[in-house]
Amino acid sequence: MKKALIIGLLLGVGLPTGLAADKSVISAIEKSGGLVLPWPGEQDAWEVEFHLRGRDLEDDGLSAVAALKTVVALNLRDTKITSEGLKHLKGLSKLKRLHLERTAVDDAGVSHLTGLENLEYLNLYGTKITDKALDQLSSLKNLRQLYVWQTEVTDDGVAKINKALPNLKIVKGVDLSKIVIVKKEEPKPEENLKWLAFGGPEKPPAKSKPGSFLIITFQNKSNQDVKLYWVDYGGGKKLYGEISKGAERKQNTYSDAVWLVTDNKDKPLGYFVAGTKTALAVIPK
Amino acid sequence: MLSLNHSRRDFLRTSVGLAGLTLPTYFKATASTTAPQRKAKSCIIVYTWGGMSHYESFDPKPEAPAEIRGEFKHIKTATPGIHFCEHLPMLAKHSDKLAIVRSVHHKHGGHGSAMYVNMTGHNPVGAKPKSTKNWPSLASMMSYFHNPAAGTPRAIRMPYSMFDNGGQQSGEHGGWLGSQYDPILVRTPAGEPWRGVNRYTDRELNLKLNLDKSRIADRRTLLTQLDNARSEETAYEQLDHYSRMAADMLLGSPVRDAYDLEKEDPKIRNMYGDHMGGQSLLLARRLVEAGVPVVQTLLSASDLAGGSGDNWDTHRNHFPKMKDRLLPVFDRSVSALLTDLEMRGMLEETLVVFLTDFGRTPKVNGNGGRDHYPNVYSLAYAGGGIQGGQVYGASNKKGTEPAAGACSPADIHATAFRAMGIDPRTELHDQLDRPFQLCDGNPLPLF
């Protein structure tokens, strides 16, 4: 195919060279970390993405994109581009979707977009734009979706552009400053679990049974560091942790679970069996 | 009152709540074959294990007799004419983003078979979970059509596999596509755990973030050498799939950062709720954002354990369990996900599919519970180019069978494939090169 093309060029035949031109343009974009995908349903229409593997893209790199005139969708999320770089996009007259979220773009950058008449989707969340940017975008009659969460855009600004572009859907998102983080109080122990000393008269069940969720606080009041094992549903031992002398450990568990306490040489000291309530388990001296 | 000249959406609007009407042929005839203009880039599958009651979620029956209607009331949503259960107050505000399907049905009364048919769109074959005789899961099939960069898994599932009384269930793996198409299991690293029995027996990706990178790189070199030497051993290849993925991810991919929930804004984390359910959906969003094409999230404890614990198999104490444990987590976490996807401008490129085993029986039983009911149940979609604010199909007045738009899990799959730009009739080949048609359902006209 390459050969045919070269021969064709030599003969001066009017070959459809668009494809060949695009190939070098596409490889230039790919070199700067971009992914070029055919846009579904249209001939010679492209989607270009930098947001996953091309995040090191800087302003200069956008000139490679500008060379591919038939870009329909461009994703620059999380890249290092600035407002200055957007001047390269001026000639992309087919552009319908543009992702600029989480970049350093501000109002000055948006001024480069006012000629993109076919733009339908513009994502500016997490940028430095203000209401001034929205004023500039009011000329884009085909704009249908605009994302301005986490910007300086105000409700007044949104109302204003909505008047100019009644079909535009503007997503301003939730106001995070109004979200109050509520810390849940941890449940307090409601009972003390009985210590079943190893070799003592009272024996624990041989294995745990599935039950409902609860928390046990193990307090090591013995005069040595101990290890904590869960006796699983098959009777096997599973190490959950070590509790130093005098320390305590909050342990998620289930009702009817059997817990084995050993010294740090795995010599069994005793057991606890979880009840149905949040509990305290004191490892005695 | 019905004529084929009605626009499809008009018909759907008027059919909401319409009783005694069975028009499956109508829907088959009009199931539009026009593809959406754009395809969704990624999919989040949300599975409520055990069988979510249609009465106490997306299809309340306020006019049914008390023994069927149950204890809960219904509430208005943001969409006129659509009502949800009163314990989904946050989600009700997002009905404009949801397409509810109220007329799904199948013939499988047991959890394992029902999960299999919902997950794969095909009838179970009775093989073990990891058998290549099984049909691949929806996540696995969708992921087949994606080939993300090194270090980005095709599909991830979390936080654990589905079990019933200790037995792992079939339907979550790569099946005849091969284990390299098994969605990769990861734990959700935060949130109050689901109460009940949670099992971690599957091989899962170890995403401990503090491993020494040079050691991993060494191991990977070793692995490559071993790989060359022993490439024909199937068991080894399986191991290799995980190990290489783990190494790639740990060596600095966006996926590794996505997995670290500590890097998320605490207020966003709070919006999803301090529960593993919410944190799982938050993680799903972060993974999709990092380029993972398919993420499957289990919103339930792992083992049904005879109906004890936080799963949707509510044979006993159905109402308190739904109200106190299950619906609040579902309501908050799903609402947060939809809010989050929307304000980041990701919703139309992200298909969210809600699946469950089946619905629950109309009559409340003697233990205050509802039992298994595959005759009719509700599922839902959001995003991915599917129009929100609509209900497809209807169950009858008592919620006992489809009254309009009866459809199957295979149709639910076909719709999801369509949204992802995948032709449901695509022929795939297993490892012995035998042909399989991806899906024999028909896409529902939801676009």
Interface residues (C-beta under 8 A of the other chain):
Chain A: P40 G41 L52 R53 H99 E101 Y121 N123 Y125 Q145 Y147 W149 V171 K172 G173 V174 L176 I179 I181 V182 K184 P210 G211 S212 F213 Y233 N252 Y254
Chain B: Q37 R38 K39 A149 T152 G166 E192 P193 W194 R195 G196 V197 P254 D265 P266 K267 I268 N270 M271 D274 A290 G291 D303 A305 S308 G309 D310 T339 E342 M343 R344 G345 G421
